[in-house]
Amino acid sequence: MPRRKDIWRCGLVMEPIEAVLSKGGITDPVHWLPEEPAFQFIADPFGWRGADGLLHIFAEHYDYRTRHGTIELLSLDDQLQLQSRRPCLTEA
């Protein structure tokens, strides 16, 4: 029996969650973060806009080849272009 792997991809919707809920779904365009290399994904994002004006997103990065996950920080500008990305929490 073939093994199945979940591959996630994060997207950003630039409207408040209250608007999504009141409309019953997402109506604004979704800005998808870049696709990860084969057998890797990012998931479970948590974001906030910093005093520096950047949108900072913490997300789990998982690699099926190593079977290891880390937390990464992705920072995006006002046009949602990736400005920096780095691991910020790793464990053995």
N, C-alpha and C positions, 0 to 999 in steps of 0.2 A: 504494500500500500504506500503511495507516495506521501511524503511529509509535506505539510502545508505550512507556509510562513506568512504571517501577517506583515504587510508593508504599509506603513502609515505615511501620510503627507499632511503637513499643516498649512492652513490657509487663514488669511486675515480678512475680516469683514469690518468695514469702517462705519459701523452703526452700533448704537448701544444695544445691549442684550434685551432691554425692555422693548425696543422697537422690533427686534426679531421675534420675540414672543408674542407681541400684540398682532403682528402680521401673520403669525402662524408659520413662519419660515424665513429663510434668507432671500431677500429680493435684490439687495445691492450686489455688485460684482465681488467675487472672491479673488483676492490677491494670493496666489499660491507661492509658498516659499520654494526655493529651488529643490529639485529632486535630489535625493541622496544617491551615492554610488550603490552598485548592486549589493544586496543582502544587508543594507543598512537603512535605518529610518530615524526620523525625529518625531516625537509625539508629546502629548500632555503639556502644551505650552502654557506659560503664565507670563503676561506682559504688563509693562507700565511705561509711561512716558516720563523720562528723567528730566531734571532741571536743565540738562544739556540739549534738550529738544529732540533727542533720539528716542526711538521706540526700542526698549530693551525687552528681549524675550528669553526667559529661561525655558529650556526644553530638554527632555530626555533624548539622548542619542544612543541608539542600540545597534550593535554589530553582531549579526548572526554567526559570523565566522569565528569570532572570539567569545561569543556568548557573554558579552560584557556591556553594561550600560554606564553612561556618565551623564552628568548634567552640563549642558553648554549654554553659554550666553551669546545670543545673536543680537546685534545692534543695527537698527535700520534708520535711515533718514526720512524726511517728510515725504519723499517719493517712493518709500518702501524699498529702497535699494540697500543691500547689505553693506554695511560699513566695516564691521568687524565680527569675528566669531572666534570663541575660545572656550576650552573646557574650564569649568569653574568648580566642579565637584567630581572627584574621582576616588574610587576605593579599590583596593586590591581584588 
